[in-house]
Amino acid sequence: MVGALPTGLPPVSAPSLTPLLSGQLWASAALLALVGMTETSSISRFVARRTRQRSDPGREALGQGVANVAVAFVGGYPVCASLSGTSVNLAGGARGPRPIYFFTVLALLVALSLGPLFAYLPRFALAAVVIMAVASLLDFRRLLALCRADRLDALVVLTTFAVTLLIGPERGILAGVAVAWLCYLWRTRRLPVHERLWRPAGASEHSGPACCVLRPCSSLLYPNAEAIHDEALRLALARGMPVVLDLSAAPFLDADGAEAIRDLAAACGAAGMPLVFAEAASSVLERLTAAGVAVSGLAFPTVDEACVNAVAKWKPVLPVGPAALSKPPG
């Protein structure tokens, strides 16, 4: 049996900040925040997909933060989205904020006067309601389709499901987050660098390309910066012509990414190939400048303009051979 619930509202009092200031709760608070936000975001996205509504993670985070601040003044537990409650509402056809208002009024009514009525309610009845509601959320067809489409996504899902089933939801969410991060590192360890050969406008089809345009397919960060540097340098040396680094797909860099571009520019310069930048965000240029990369006069808003300037800066090194040495003067 559930047993009689205590009636009345908890007293309101200011929470003690001593454990927080002493640093005793920082690790636990960070873990609870991670688990709570992950669970809330996952549930909101699932419900949005099921009901064809738009999910707003920012509002979800704001609402959860306000709720946790408020509950601290009544000595309550940290709160987040409830899978069991959400599944029951979804199975009952609840949509929009009105069911939340009704639930709040009902919860206040139970807390004030209806607590003793739960004394003889069997627990297995509550468990059956939750199981039936949650079972309707399982979509094995989507799981099978996910496993066929992407093995790494399937690994994340199956790991989260297995750990949740065997240990608990908190450990399952943490395991899913850890595996998802490892899969992200695996995906981004080697990102392609697209190569395009540029010709001036009006040039004939038989004329050779004048510039090599390289576009990394992602921001240059610690996991992939070295691989992008190696691939871009290999393509540039193989062409032996001016290089335009198109950074339109790289909205930000970290320190390793900036160092990778700095080394790439130095290597191209040592090989006699000018390197200029195209369509780079202002924050990217600032990070490159801080890393010691000369971008003044070498950054252009479009790829075509960058190519024209790169070709103008190029001074091909003519080979010196017997024929050149034997040429008569005059």
C-alpha positions in Angstrom: 0.0 0.0 0.0 1.1 3.6 -0.6 0.1 4.7 2.9 -1.4 7.9 4.1 0.3 11.0 2.8 1.1 13.9 5.2 -1.2 16.9 4.8 -0.4 20.5 4.8 2.2 22.7 3.0 5.9 22.7 4.0 7.2 25.7 5.9 9.0 28.3 3.8 12.5 29.2 5.0 15.7 30.4 3.4 18.1 27.6 2.6 21.4 27.4 4.3 24.3 28.4 2.0 27.0 27.0 4.3 27.5 23.7 2.4 27.5 25.5 -0.9 30.1 28.1 0.1 32.3 25.4 1.6 32.3 23.5 -1.7 30.8 20.3 -0.3 27.9 20.2 -2.8 29.5 21.4 -6.0 30.2 17.9 -7.4 26.7 16.6 -6.5 25.0 19.8 -7.8 26.9 19.5 -11.1 25.9 15.9 -11.5 22.3 16.6 -10.6 22.1 19.5 -13.1 23.6 17.3 -15.9 21.2 14.4 -15.3 18.2 16.7 -14.8 18.9 18.8 -18.0 19.6 15.7 -20.1 16.5 14.0 -19.0 14.3 17.1 -19.4 15.8 17.8 -22.9 15.3 14.2 -24.0 11.7 14.0 -22.8 10.8 17.4 -24.3 12.3 16.5 -27.7 10.5 13.1 -27.7 7.2 14.6 -26.8 7.7 17.4 -29.4 8.4 14.8 -32.1 5.4 12.7 -31.1 3.0 15.6 -30.9 4.6 17.6 -33.8 5.3 20.6 -31.7 8.4 22.7 -31.3 10.8 22.1 -28.4 12.5 25.0 -26.9 15.5 23.8 -24.8 16.2 27.3 -23.5 12.8 27.7 -22.0 13.0 24.2 -20.6 16.3 25.1 -18.9 14.9 28.4 -17.6 11.8 26.7 -16.2 13.8 24.0 -14.5 16.2 26.4 -13.0 13.4 28.6 -11.5 11.7 25.5 -10.2 14.8 24.3 -8.4 15.4 27.7 -6.9 11.9 27.8 -5.6 11.9 24.3 -4.2 15.0 25.1 -2.2 12.9 27.4 0.0 10.6 24.6 1.0 13.2 22.0 1.6 12.3 19.9 -1.5 14.2 17.6 -3.8 15.8 18.8 -7.0 13.2 18.7 -9.8 13.2 17.9 -13.5 10.9 16.5 -16.1 9.1 13.3 -15.1 9.0 10.5 -17.7 6.2 8.7 -15.8 4.1 11.8 -15.5 4.8 12.9 -19.0 3.9 9.5 -20.4 0.6 9.4 -18.5 -0.3 12.9 -19.7 0.6 12.0 -23.3 -1.3 8.7 -23.2 -4.3 10.6 -21.8 -4.3 13.1 -24.6 -3.0 16.1 -22.6 -1.7 18.9 -24.8 -0.4 22.4 -24.0 0.0 24.1 -20.6 -3.6 23.5 -19.3 -3.0 20.0 -18.0 -0.1 21.4 -15.9 -2.4 23.9 -14.3 -4.9 21.2 -13.5 -2.2 19.0 -12.1 -0.9 21.8 -9.9 -4.4 22.4 -8.5 -4.9 18.7 -7.9 -1.5 18.4 -6.2 -2.4 21.3 -3.9 -5.7 19.7 -3.1 -4.1 16.3 -2.3 -1.4 18.0 -0.1 -4.0 20.0 1.8 -6.7 17.5 2.5 -6.7 14.3 0.4 -3.5 12.6 1.6 -5.2 10.1 3.9 -7.2 8.7 1.0 -4.1 7.1 -0.4 -3.6 4.9 2.6 -5.2 1.8 0.9 -4.0 2.5 -2.7 -1.9 -0.5 -3.9 1.5 0.4 -5.2 1.2 -2.1 -8.0 -1.8 -0.1 -9.3 0.4 3.0 -9.7 3.1 0.9 -11.2 0.7 -0.6 -13.8 -0.5 2.9 -14.8 3.1 4.1 -15.3 4.2 0.9 -17.1 1.2 1.0 -19.5 1.9 4.7 -20.2 5.6 4.3 -20.7 5.1 1.1 -22.9 3.2 3.2 -25.4 6.3 5.4 -25.9 8.5 2.5 -27.0 9.0 2.6 -30.8 10.9 -0.5 -31.8 10.6 0.3 -35.5 12.4 3.6 -35.0 15.1 1.8 -32.9 15.6 -0.8 -35.7 15.7 2.0 -38.3 18.3 3.8 -36.2 20.5 0.8 -35.8 20.4 0.2 -39.6 21.1 3.9 -40.4 24.0 4.7 -38.0 25.8 2.2 -35.8 27.2 4.9 -33.5 23.8 6.3 -32.8 22.6 2.8 -32.1 25.5 2.3 -29.7 24.4 5.4 -27.7 20.8 4.3 -27.6 21.5 0.7 -26.6 24.1 1.7 -24.0 21.7 4.1 -22.4 18.9 1.6 -22.4 21.0 -1.3 -21.0 22.6 0.8 -18.2 19.2 2.3 -17.3 17.5 -1.1 -17.2 20.3 -2.8 -15.2 21.5 0.0 -12.8 19.1 3.0 -12.9 18.1 6.0 -14.9 20.8 8.4 -13.5 23.6 6.0 -14.4 22.0 5.3 -17.7 21.8 9.0 -18.6 25.4 9.5 -17.6 26.5 6.5 -19.6 24.6 7.7 -22.6 26.2 11.2 -22.4 29.7 9.6 -22.1 29.2 7.3 -25.0 27.7 10.1 -27.1 30.7 12.3 -26.4 33.1 9.5 -27.4 31.2 8.9 -30.6 31.4 12.6 -31.4 35.2 12.5 -30.9 35.3 9.4 -33.2 33.2 11.1 -35.9 35.3 14.3 -35.8 38.7 12.7 -35.7 39.0 13.0 -39.4 36.8 15.5 -41.3 37.1 15.9 -45.0 38.6 18.9 -46.7 36.8 19.7 -49.9 39.0 20.9 -52.8 37.9 23.1 -55.7 40.1 24.4 -58.5 39.3 28.0 -59.4 39.6 29.6 -62.8 39.3 33.4 -63.5 36.0 34.5 -65.0 36.2 34.4 -68.8 39.0 31.9 -68.9 38.8 29.3 -71.6 38.0 25.7 -70.7 41.5 24.6 -71.9 43.3 27.0 -69.5 44.6 25.4 -66.4 43.3 26.3 -62.9 44.8 29.3 -61.2 44.0 28.7 -57.6 43.2 25.9 -55.2 40.3 26.4 -52.8 40.2 24.3 -49.7 37.2 24.2 -47.4 37.3 22.3 -44.1 33.9 20.8 -43.4 33.8 21.8 -39.7 35.2 24.1 -37.2 38.8 23.4 -36.3 38.9 22.0 -32.8 41.2 19.9 -30.7 39.9 16.5 -31.9 40.2 17.2 -35.7 42.6 20.2 -36.0 45.7 18.1 -36.7 43.9 15.9 -39.2 42.5 18.9 -41.1 45.9 20.5 -41.2 47.6 17.4 -42.6 44.9 16.9 -45.3 44.9 20.5 -46.3 48.7 20.6 -46.6 48.7 17.4 -48.6 46.2 18.9 -51.1 48.0 22.2 -51.3 51.5 20.7 -51.9 50.1 18.3 -54.5 48.7 21.3 -56.5 51.6 23.7 -56.1 49.5 26.8 -56.7 48.0 29.6 -54.6 45.8 28.4 -51.8 42.5 29.9 -50.6 41.3 28.6 -47.2 37.5 28.9 -47.2 36.4 29.1 -43.6 32.7 29.5 -44.2 32.0 26.1 -42.6 34.2 26.9 -39.5 32.3 29.4 -37.4 34.8 29.1 -34.5 38.2 27.8 -33.6 40.0 26.8 -30.4 43.7 27.2 -29.6 44.6 24.0 -31.4 42.7 25.0 -34.5 44.3 28.4 -34.7 47.8 26.8 -34.3 46.9 24.3 -37.1 46.1 27.2 -39.5 49.2 29.0 -38.4 51.3 26.0 -39.2 49.5 25.5 -42.5 50.1 29.1 -43.6 53.8 28.8 -42.6 54.2 25.6 -44.6 52.5 27.0 -47.7 54.7 30.1 -47.4 57.8 28.1 -47.2 56.7 26.2 -50.4 56.2 29.5 -52.2 52.4 29.3 -52.2 50.5 32.2 -50.8 47.6 31.4 -48.5 44.7 33.7 -48.1 41.4 33.4 -46.2 37.8 33.7 -47.5 34.5 34.1 -45.7 35.9 33.8 -42.2 33.9 35.0 -39.3 35.2 38.0 -37.3 35.7 35.9 -34.2 37.8 33.4 -36.2 40.0 36.2 -37.6 40.5 37.6 -34.0 41.5 34.1 -32.8 44.0 33.7 -35.7 45.5 37.2 -35.0 45.9 36.2 -31.3 47.7 33.0 -32.4 50.2 35.0 -34.5 48.7 34.5 -37.9 48.9 37.5 -40.2 45.4 38.1 -41.5 45.7 41.8 -42.4 45.2 42.1 -46.2 44.8 38.3 -46.5 41.1 37.9 -45.4 38.4 38.5 -48.0 34.6 38.3 -47.9 34.2 36.0 -50.9 36.1 33.1 -52.4 36.4 34.8 -55.8 37.9 37.9 -54.4 40.3 35.9 -52.3 41.4 33.8 -55.4 42.1 37.0 -57.4 44.3 38.4 -54.7 46.0 35.0 -54.1 46.9 34.8 -57.8 48.2 38.4 -57.8 50.5 37.6 -54.8 51.9 34.4 -56.4 55.3 34.5 -57.9 56.1 31.2 -59.5 59.6 30.0 -59.1 61.0 29.2 -62.5 63.3 26.2 -62.7 67.0 26.8 -63.4 68.3 24.3 -65.9 71.0 23.9 -68.6 68.7 25.4 -71.2 68.3 28.6 -69.1 72.0 28.8 -68.5 73.0 28.4 -72.1 70.7 31.1 -73.4 72.8 33.8 -75.1 72.6 37.3 -73.7 70.4 39.9 -75.4 
